[in-house]
């Protein structure tokens, strides 16, 4: 069995996190899907499982439609749907994660 590891650095994590915070603040949260993609892509593409690097091909425009739908369902159900949003997000990430 080959080695599994994560090779992201603290400096790149801090840089990405600051970029995400700036994006969210300056757009008042409207660009949150873009911020989510930045961090997701960084995390997944710095992960190696059994010697194979993971690749993430999801885009913010793909996520944006889901994001709007999830917020609308959360509002309509008075917050009840928010329990499913985390699960839906993880499912979406898994659907867009591959081995290189």
N, C-alpha and C positions, 0 to 999 in steps of 0.2 A: 504494500500500500504506500502510495506516495504521500508526501508531506502536505498538510493544509496550513495556511497561514494568512495573516492580514499584513500588508506592507505599507499602509498609509502612515504618514508622518504627522506629528503634532502640529508642525508649522503649516502644512497644507490643510489640515483640519481647521485650524484657527482662521486661515485665510478664507476658506470656503464659508465658514460659519459667519464671519464678518460680512462677506458679500451677501449672504442670504438675509441677514438682519437688515442691511441697507436696502435690499430689494423690497422686502416686506414693508419696511417703514416708509420709504418714498412712494410706494404705490398704495399705501393704506390697506395692505393685505390682498389687493386684487391680483398681484403677481405671485401669490403663494404657490401655485402649481409649479412655476419656474424655479422657485426657491427649493421646493421639495425635490425636483428633478436634479438640481445641482448636488444636493447632499446624498441623494440615493445613488446617483451615478458614481460619485466619489467613493462611497462605501462599497458598492458592489464591485466596481472595477479595480479595487485594491484588495480583493479577496481571491485567494487561490484555494481550491478544494481538490484534494487528491492530485496535486500537480497541475491542475487545469484552472486557468484564470477565468473568472466569471465576467460576463459582458451584459450591459444593460442597454436596451434599445428603445426604451420608452421616451416619449417627448412630452413637453409641457402642453402642447396643443392637444395631444391625445388625452392627457389628464384633465385639462381644463373643462371639457364637456362632462366628464364624470364628476368633477368637483362641483360644478353648478347643480347637477342633478342631486348629488348627495346633500348639498346645503338646502336645496328646495325641499327634499324629503324630510330633512331634519326639522325645518320650520313647520311644514305641514303637520308633522306628527308630534309637534310640541317637544322636540328634543329626543324622542324615543329612538328615532333612526340613528342617532349619533352613536349608539352602541354598536351598530353594524358598520359604521364608516371606517373604523380601524381595520376591521376584517376585510372589507372591500378594497381598501388601500393595499393591504398585504397581498391580496389575490392579484391585484393589478400589477404590483411589482414582480410577483412570481411569474406572471404571464410574459413579462418582458425581460426576464433574466435567463441567460444562456451561457453555456461553456464556449470559450473561444477555440 
